[in-house]
Amino acid sequence: MRIIYVDDELPALDNFRLTTANFVELKETYVFQDGREALEFARQGGIDAAFLDMEMPGIHGLELAKELKALDPRIRVIFVTAYTEFALDAWGVDATGYLLKPYTAADIRKELAKCSWKALPSHRVVIETIPSFSITVDGIPLHISGTKTREMLALLVDRGERGVTVGEAISCIWPERTADAATQSLYRMTYKRLADALENAGIGHIIAASENRRYLKVDEVDCDLYRLLGGDPQTARIYRGAYLQEYDWAEERNGQLHWMMNKN
């Protein structure tokens, strides 16, 4: 989940940042002292929720909420204030929640839970490819030892249900080698390491084999690539021309994505 917190008082920003530092459900947290700066940042897209102080110079929290909702009605707004009399006004702008100062970590988690229906996927496995590769299981990053083992999973994600043959995988992951017996043995060993790592994490079911191909079961994961290919507008706003940027073989797919985003 990507959130913003806006408060004109620097100690309040520091307190919120420290309180939420270990929240695994928060992928990125951005804090702003100026509401206009926060609004400009939100124009870039990809914000799931906004925690807003009510009384701020320049732009009131209620007005900021209205402008955020105008940008994207799906942004969940949680007002943060020491004044309970603002509650009715908060609901008047379709606020998701209301956090009264001083708050606790449990209070914040309670408000985040109200946002989870929108921001958090129903899948246990979340894979990100924009701009680089990452995978989490139940919100916790999955460590995959070995750069080639990790790259093999990224390749399987890229190819999706089409899958890859041994020869295709070798040409991408070991482009300097020929597909001889020794390299094919290296491929099988790397794939086994990947399968074991996924199995140990309780998600071995997301990859499978059919005839001479290995493939990823795309319905078993939530992946930004698949959402982007499916035309999801929120994911489209996140794409900035970079996809699996650590892998040279991903440039072909990146070219396809770039064409999709600019064809209109």
N, C-alpha and C positions, 0 to 999 in steps of 0.2 A: 504494500500500500504506500502511495506517495502522498504526503500531506504537507500543508503549510501552517505555520502559526504566526499570527500577526499581533503585536503588542508594542506600544510606543515606549514601554519601560524595559530597558536592557536587563535588569535583574529578573524580570518575569520571563524573558526569552531564555536566559541561561537556566532558570529553574525548569522550564518545560523541556529544554534540550536534555538536561541531566536526568530528569525523571523518566523520560522515554528512551534513554540511550540503549537499554537492553531489550527493548520490545522487538521480538522477532517478527511480529506482524507488520512492522514498519520497514519498508525497503529504503525509503528516503524521507528525511524530514528537513524542511527549509524554514528558517525563521526570518521575519522581517520587522523592522521598526516602523517602516513607512507603508501605509496601505496602498498607495499608488504603485510603489515598487512591487508589492505582492501581486497586485492586479496585472501588471505588465508581465511578470513571471508566469502567471496563470494563463496568459494568452498563448503561451507555447504549448499548452495542452498537457494531458497526462496526470492532472491532479485529481486525487480521489476524494480528499476531505480537507476542509479548512477550519482551523480553530481560530476564532476571531475575538479579540478584546472589543468591548463595546465602546468605551469612551476613549477616542483617539483624536489628536489634532489632525486637521486636514480632511479626513474622511471618517465618518462615524462607522462603527462596525455594522450597523444595519444597512447603510448605503453600500458598503463594500460587499456585503452578502448579496445584495440585489444585483450588483454588477457581476459578481462571480457566477451567480445563477443565470444571468443573461448570456455569459460566455458558454456555460455548459450546465444545463439543468440537472445533470447527474452528480455534480459536485455536492458532497454532503457538508453542511455547515453546522458547526458546534460553537456556540457563543461562550466566551469565557469572561466572567465579570464578578465583581464583588457586590453588585447591586441586584437584588432579586426583583425589583420592580420592572426590570427590562424583559422579564420572562414572556409576557403576553406579546410584546412587540416581536420577540424572537420567533415565536410560532407564526407570526404574521408573514414572515418571509420564508416559510417552509423549512425551518431549521430542523435538523435531525436531533440535536441535543443541546443541553444547557449545562455548562460546567461552572460551578460556583467556587470562587477563590475563598480561602486557600483549598486547593484540591490535593488528592493523593494519586499515586500511580493506579490504584484500583479504580478511582473515579474516571481516569482517562481511559482505562481499558473498557470500562462499562460503555463509554461513549463510542469508542472504536468498534465495539461489538455491534452497535447499531448500524455501522457503515459496512460491515463485512459482507452483507448480501450483495452489495454492488462491487466492492473493491476486491474481495478475495475470491479466487476461483474455487469451484467445488471439488476440483481434482486435488489429490494429495501431492502430485508432482507438477511443479511449475518450472518451465524452461524458458529462458530468455536468450535471444540471439541478437537483439538490437541494443547497443552496438556490438556487444561481445557476448560470449557464452557463459551461462550460469545455470545451475539447476538446484532447486530446493525441494525438500520432502517435508511436508507438514510445516512449512515455514523455516526450516533449518537447512542451511547450505550443505549440499552433499559433496564430500571430499572424494575425488577419484584420483588415486595415485597413478602417476605415469602420464606424461604429456600426450603420448600417442593413444593411450587408452581413452583419455578425455576427448581427444580429437576424433576418435572413432565414434563416440556417442554424438558429438556435434555433427558429424557427417550423416549419421543415421537420422538425426533430427531434420537436417536439410533435405534429405531424400524422401523422408516420410514413408508413406505406404508403398511407394515405388521400390524402395529398398536399394541395396547395392550388391553387386557380385564381388567375388574375391578380387578379380582383376580391377574393377572400378575403384575399390577401396585402396588397393595398393597404389594405383596411379595418383590418388589424391594424398594419401598419408605418407607414402614413401616414394615420391616422384623420381628420386635419384636411383631407384633400384628397379631391376627387372622382376617380372612375376615368376621367378624360378622357384624351385622346391623350397629353398631356404627362406625366401621371402614369404611364400605361402604359409610356411610353418610359423613364421613370425606373426603373420596376420591372425592365424588361428589362436596363438598364445595370447595375443592382445585382446582378441574378442572374448576369450575365456576369462581374462582378468576383468573385462568390463561386465560380463554376465555375472561373475562372482560378486563384484562390487554392488551391482544393482540388487542381486539376490540378498546380500547381507543387509541392505537397506530396506528390504521388504517390498521392493518394486521390480523384481525380476521379470514380471509379466509384461512390462512395457516394450520388450524387444522379443522378436520371434524370427523363425527361419521358415522359408518356403522354397522348395527345390534348391536352386543355387543362389538364393538371395537372402540377405539379412535385412530386417526392416523394423521400424518403430510403429507401435500401435498408437496412431495419432489420437484416437478417441480416449486414450488412457491418461493423457497429459493436457495441461493448459500451456500453450506455447504462443508467444507473440507473433512468430512467423505465420502460423496457421490462421491466427486472427487477422493479420494484415492481408494475407492472400484471400481471406473470406470477405474483405471489404469493411472491416471494423473501423469506424471513423476515429475512435479514441486512440487506437494503436497507430493509425496513420499519422496522427499528430506527433507521436513520439519519434517516428522514423526521421532521421536527419541525414540520410545518405550513407550510413555505416551499418554493416551487417556482418556478424562473425568476423570482425576486422582482424582477428589474429590468424586467420587461415586464408592462404592465397586461393584455394579452390572455391571459396565462397563468393568470389567476384562475379561469377556467372549468375548466381542467384541475386546478388546485389544489383546487377545490371537490370534484371527483370523487375525488381522492386522499384528501382529508380524510374524505369519506364512507366510502370503502373501509376506511380505517384504524380507523374508529369504529363501523362497522355492527354489530360483535359486542360 
